[in-house]
């Protein structure tokens, strides 16, 4: 069963976000390993993320530790999740 889960994840494009007060780090995993993609200005991250999600056909987003209001008020409504 674990091998099935690994194979599923290897086929997904996953975006990793690392919140910072000034910048949001963005990493892309197109298989088992993630690599840095870019950094975004925290205040405008939402507008900048939408084209990245579309361009790379992102299926899952993993967000590191961040303030609850940043997650709830910005990411969830803006990304329709």
mmCIF file of the C-alpha atoms, coordinates in Angstrom:
data_MODEL
# 
_entry.id   MODEL 
# 
loop_
_atom_site.group_PDB 
_atom_site.id 
_atom_site.type_symbol 
_atom_site.label_atom_id 
_atom_site.label_alt_id 
_atom_site.label_comp_id 
_atom_site.label_asym_id 
_atom_site.label_entity_id 
_atom_site.label_seq_id 
_atom_site.pdbx_PDB_ins_code 
_atom_site.Cartn_x 
_atom_site.Cartn_y 
_atom_site.Cartn_z 
_atom_site.occupancy 
_atom_site.B_iso_or_equiv 
_atom_site.pdbx_formal_charge 
_atom_site.auth_seq_id 
_atom_site.auth_comp_id 
_atom_site.auth_asym_id 
_atom_site.auth_atom_id 
_atom_site.pdbx_PDB_model_num 
ATOM 1  C CA . UNK A 1 1  ? 0.000   0.000  0.000   1.00 0.00 ? 1  UNK A CA 1 
ATOM 2  C CA . UNK A 1 2  ? 2.810   2.441  0.822   1.00 0.00 ? 2  UNK A CA 1 
ATOM 3  C CA . UNK A 1 3  ? 4.331   1.863  -2.611  1.00 0.00 ? 3  UNK A CA 1 
ATOM 4  C CA . UNK A 1 4  ? 0.992   2.783  -4.216  1.00 0.00 ? 4  UNK A CA 1 
ATOM 5  C CA . UNK A 1 5  ? 0.906   6.033  -2.231  1.00 0.00 ? 5  UNK A CA 1 
ATOM 6  C CA . UNK A 1 6  ? 4.477   6.872  -3.248  1.00 0.00 ? 6  UNK A CA 1 
ATOM 7  C CA . UNK A 1 7  ? 3.738   6.234  -6.909  1.00 0.00 ? 7  UNK A CA 1 
ATOM 8  C CA . UNK A 1 8  ? 0.685   8.496  -6.682  1.00 0.00 ? 8  UNK A CA 1 
ATOM 9  C CA . UNK A 1 9  ? 2.746   11.326 -5.168  1.00 0.00 ? 9  UNK A CA 1 
ATOM 10 C CA . UNK A 1 10 ? 5.500   10.887 -7.764  1.00 0.00 ? 10 UNK A CA 1 
ATOM 11 C CA . UNK A 1 11 ? 2.966   11.650 -10.482 1.00 0.00 ? 11 UNK A CA 1 
ATOM 12 C CA . UNK A 1 12 ? 1.675   14.830 -8.801  1.00 0.00 ? 12 UNK A CA 1 
ATOM 13 C CA . UNK A 1 13 ? 2.918   18.378 -9.190  1.00 0.00 ? 13 UNK A CA 1 
ATOM 14 C CA . UNK A 1 14 ? 3.128   19.790 -5.682  1.00 0.00 ? 14 UNK A CA 1 
ATOM 15 C CA . UNK A 1 15 ? 3.806   23.393 -4.700  1.00 0.00 ? 15 UNK A CA 1 
ATOM 16 C CA . UNK A 1 16 ? 5.472   24.115 -1.370  1.00 0.00 ? 16 UNK A CA 1 
ATOM 17 C CA . UNK A 1 17 ? 5.085   27.528 0.257   1.00 0.00 ? 17 UNK A CA 1 
ATOM 18 C CA . UNK A 1 18 ? 7.288   28.895 3.025   1.00 0.00 ? 18 UNK A CA 1 
ATOM 19 C CA . UNK A 1 19 ? 5.749   31.984 4.616   1.00 0.00 ? 19 UNK A CA 1 
ATOM 20 C CA . UNK A 1 20 ? 7.850   34.945 5.636   1.00 0.00 ? 20 UNK A CA 1 
ATOM 21 C CA . UNK A 1 21 ? 6.792   38.422 6.742   1.00 0.00 ? 21 UNK A CA 1 
ATOM 22 C CA . UNK A 1 22 ? 8.310   39.967 3.605   1.00 0.00 ? 22 UNK A CA 1 
ATOM 23 C CA . UNK A 1 23 ? 8.550   37.057 1.175   1.00 0.00 ? 23 UNK A CA 1 
ATOM 24 C CA . UNK A 1 24 ? 6.956   33.690 0.474   1.00 0.00 ? 24 UNK A CA 1 
ATOM 25 C CA . UNK A 1 25 ? 9.344   31.005 -0.726  1.00 0.00 ? 25 UNK A CA 1 
ATOM 26 C CA . UNK A 1 26 ? 7.952   28.766 -3.455  1.00 0.00 ? 26 UNK A CA 1 
ATOM 27 C CA . UNK A 1 27 ? 9.232   25.276 -4.263  1.00 0.00 ? 27 UNK A CA 1 
ATOM 28 C CA . UNK A 1 28 ? 8.034   22.867 -6.959  1.00 0.00 ? 28 UNK A CA 1 
ATOM 29 C CA . UNK A 1 29 ? 8.027   19.073 -6.745  1.00 0.00 ? 29 UNK A CA 1 
ATOM 30 C CA . UNK A 1 30 ? 7.415   17.368 -10.084 1.00 0.00 ? 30 UNK A CA 1 
ATOM 31 C CA . UNK A 1 31 ? 8.238   14.008 -8.549  1.00 0.00 ? 31 UNK A CA 1 
ATOM 32 C CA . UNK A 1 32 ? 9.801   12.845 -5.310  1.00 0.00 ? 32 UNK A CA 1 
ATOM 33 C CA . UNK A 1 33 ? 12.057  15.891 -4.779  1.00 0.00 ? 33 UNK A CA 1 
ATOM 34 C CA . UNK A 1 34 ? 11.247  19.594 -4.509  1.00 0.00 ? 34 UNK A CA 1 
ATOM 35 C CA . UNK A 1 35 ? 13.422  22.379 -5.885  1.00 0.00 ? 35 UNK A CA 1 
ATOM 36 C CA . UNK A 1 36 ? 13.262  26.131 -5.249  1.00 0.00 ? 36 UNK A CA 1 
ATOM 37 C CA . UNK A 1 37 ? 11.162  27.919 -7.846  1.00 0.00 ? 37 UNK A CA 1 
ATOM 38 C CA . UNK A 1 38 ? 10.923  31.571 -6.797  1.00 0.00 ? 38 UNK A CA 1 
ATOM 39 C CA . UNK A 1 39 ? 10.197  33.984 -3.984  1.00 0.00 ? 39 UNK A CA 1 
ATOM 40 C CA . UNK A 1 40 ? 7.156   36.239 -3.925  1.00 0.00 ? 40 UNK A CA 1 
ATOM 41 C CA . UNK A 1 41 ? 6.365   39.444 -2.089  1.00 0.00 ? 41 UNK A CA 1 
ATOM 42 C CA . UNK A 1 42 ? 4.082   38.392 0.786   1.00 0.00 ? 42 UNK A CA 1 
ATOM 43 C CA . UNK A 1 43 ? 1.620   41.249 0.194   1.00 0.00 ? 43 UNK A CA 1 
ATOM 44 C CA . UNK A 1 44 ? 1.044   40.249 -3.452  1.00 0.00 ? 44 UNK A CA 1 
ATOM 45 C CA . UNK A 1 45 ? 1.679   36.492 -3.199  1.00 0.00 ? 45 UNK A CA 1 
ATOM 46 C CA . UNK A 1 46 ? -1.896  35.508 -4.025  1.00 0.00 ? 46 UNK A CA 1 
ATOM 47 C CA . UNK A 1 47 ? -1.982  37.298 -7.361  1.00 0.00 ? 47 UNK A CA 1 
ATOM 48 C CA . UNK A 1 48 ? 1.417   35.856 -8.240  1.00 0.00 ? 48 UNK A CA 1 
ATOM 49 C CA . UNK A 1 49 ? 0.504   32.291 -7.231  1.00 0.00 ? 49 UNK A CA 1 
ATOM 50 C CA . UNK A 1 50 ? -2.493  31.862 -9.505  1.00 0.00 ? 50 UNK A CA 1 
ATOM 51 C CA . UNK A 1 51 ? -0.457  31.804 -12.758 1.00 0.00 ? 51 UNK A CA 1 
ATOM 52 C CA . UNK A 1 52 ? 2.133   29.476 -11.179 1.00 0.00 ? 52 UNK A CA 1 
ATOM 53 C CA . UNK A 1 53 ? -0.587  27.020 -10.147 1.00 0.00 ? 53 UNK A CA 1 
ATOM 54 C CA . UNK A 1 54 ? -1.972  27.071 -13.680 1.00 0.00 ? 54 UNK A CA 1 
ATOM 55 C CA . UNK A 1 55 ? 1.388   26.911 -15.491 1.00 0.00 ? 55 UNK A CA 1 
ATOM 56 C CA . UNK A 1 56 ? 2.670   23.915 -13.542 1.00 0.00 ? 56 UNK A CA 1 
ATOM 57 C CA . UNK A 1 57 ? -0.703  22.137 -13.239 1.00 0.00 ? 57 UNK A CA 1 
ATOM 58 C CA . UNK A 1 58 ? -0.424  22.053 -9.446  1.00 0.00 ? 58 UNK A CA 1 
ATOM 59 C CA . UNK A 1 59 ? -2.500  19.345 -7.787  1.00 0.00 ? 59 UNK A CA 1 
ATOM 60 C CA . UNK A 1 60 ? -1.547  19.930 -4.159  1.00 0.00 ? 60 UNK A CA 1 
ATOM 61 C CA . UNK A 1 61 ? -0.172  22.850 -2.162  1.00 0.00 ? 61 UNK A CA 1 
ATOM 62 C CA . UNK A 1 62 ? 1.754   22.326 1.060   1.00 0.00 ? 62 UNK A CA 1 
ATOM 63 C CA . UNK A 1 63 ? 2.041   25.425 3.233   1.00 0.00 ? 63 UNK A CA 1 
ATOM 64 C CA . UNK A 1 64 ? 4.609   25.659 6.004   1.00 0.00 ? 64 UNK A CA 1 
ATOM 65 C CA . UNK A 1 65 ? 3.994   27.316 9.336   1.00 0.00 ? 65 UNK A CA 1 
ATOM 66 C CA . UNK A 1 66 ? 2.314   30.688 8.881   1.00 0.00 ? 66 UNK A CA 1 
ATOM 67 C CA . UNK A 1 67 ? -0.048  32.996 10.781  1.00 0.00 ? 67 UNK A CA 1 
ATOM 68 C CA . UNK A 1 68 ? -3.608  31.701 10.749  1.00 0.00 ? 68 UNK A CA 1 
ATOM 69 C CA . UNK A 1 69 ? -5.004  34.944 9.362   1.00 0.00 ? 69 UNK A CA 1 
ATOM 70 C CA . UNK A 1 70 ? -2.579  34.782 6.418   1.00 0.00 ? 70 UNK A CA 1 
ATOM 71 C CA . UNK A 1 71 ? -3.804  31.305 5.551   1.00 0.00 ? 71 UNK A CA 1 
ATOM 72 C CA . UNK A 1 72 ? -7.511  31.871 6.137   1.00 0.00 ? 72 UNK A CA 1 
ATOM 73 C CA . UNK A 1 73 ? -7.899  35.408 4.824   1.00 0.00 ? 73 UNK A CA 1 
ATOM 74 C CA . UNK A 1 74 ? -5.585  35.255 1.855   1.00 0.00 ? 74 UNK A CA 1 
ATOM 75 C CA . UNK A 1 75 ? -4.852  31.779 0.531   1.00 0.00 ? 75 UNK A CA 1 
ATOM 76 C CA . UNK A 1 76 ? -8.091  29.867 0.976   1.00 0.00 ? 76 UNK A CA 1 
ATOM 77 C CA . UNK A 1 77 ? -10.499 32.412 -0.585  1.00 0.00 ? 77 UNK A CA 1 
ATOM 78 C CA . UNK A 1 78 ? -8.111  33.476 -3.317  1.00 0.00 ? 78 UNK A CA 1 
ATOM 79 C CA . UNK A 1 79 ? -7.349  29.915 -4.428  1.00 0.00 ? 79 UNK A CA 1 
ATOM 80 C CA . UNK A 1 80 ? -10.965 28.718 -4.016  1.00 0.00 ? 80 UNK A CA 1 
ATOM 81 C CA . UNK A 1 81 ? -10.061 25.960 -1.552  1.00 0.00 ? 81 UNK A CA 1 
# 
